[in-house]
Amino acid sequence: MYILEERTRAEELYVRYGRKAAAAIRELEYPSHVQLMAWYKEWETGKGSLAEAQPCGATAQGRSAPL
């Protein structure tokens, strides 16, 4: 089980790396590709952790602005 901070970090890196799961997983050494995709789908539909706690620079849709 992952804590919210770990999950949020993985989601943020996934978005930062242009939705390239391998790059985010390589940096963090977690989660699995399947788990990261599930987290991102939850976030995209507004049910995930990033939708609940928007980082600085978030847009109206609840997604962080590109870096």
Legacy VTK file of the C-alpha trace (Angstrom):
# vtk DataFile Version 3.0
C-alpha trace
ASCII
DATASET POLYDATA
POINTS 67 float
0.000 0.000 0.000
1.283 3.467 -0.863
0.825 6.574 1.233
-0.826 9.607 -0.348
2.489 11.472 -0.741
4.025 8.584 -2.707
1.000 8.306 -4.947
0.865 12.071 -5.553
4.594 12.158 -6.370
4.176 9.350 -8.904
1.202 11.086 -10.548
3.059 14.407 -10.724
6.114 12.822 -12.337
3.927 10.945 -14.811
2.381 14.244 -15.945
5.727 16.103 -15.878
7.352 13.456 -18.094
4.665 13.800 -20.734
2.599 10.827 -19.525
5.534 8.457 -19.957
5.080 5.853 -17.252
8.496 4.246 -17.711
10.306 7.515 -16.948
8.330 8.138 -13.748
8.696 4.542 -12.578
12.426 4.552 -13.361
12.973 7.627 -11.193
10.828 6.466 -8.276
11.336 2.691 -8.559
7.614 2.288 -7.857
4.681 1.668 -8.679
3.985 -0.861 -11.396
2.911 0.416 -14.799
-0.606 -0.941 -14.237
-0.917 0.776 -10.850
0.301 4.124 -12.190
-2.220 3.969 -15.039
-5.020 3.208 -12.566
-4.034 6.163 -10.373
-3.880 8.479 -13.392
-7.311 7.356 -14.602
-8.764 8.092 -11.155
-7.124 11.529 -11.176
-8.291 12.257 -14.704
-11.915 11.506 -13.771
-11.654 13.736 -10.709
-11.552 10.999 -8.088
-7.816 10.736 -7.484
-5.366 12.388 -5.145
-4.292 15.212 -7.456
-7.923 16.248 -7.913
-8.238 16.533 -4.134
-4.985 18.363 -3.444
-4.097 20.555 -6.394
-0.433 21.591 -6.586
0.621 25.193 -7.165
-0.028 26.265 -10.741
-3.046 23.992 -11.151
-5.505 24.782 -13.887
-9.285 24.976 -13.594
-9.589 21.339 -14.699
-7.615 20.188 -11.651
-4.489 19.298 -13.615
-1.153 20.931 -12.996
0.184 23.307 -15.575
2.997 21.914 -17.773
6.486 22.677 -16.508
LINES 1 68
67 0 1 2 3 4 5 6 7 8 9 10 11 12 13 14 15 16 17 18 19 20 21 22 23 24 25 26 27 28 29 30 31 32 33 34 35 36 37 38 39 40 41 42 43 44 45 46 47 48 49 50 51 52 53 54 55 56 57 58 59 60 61 62 63 64 65 66
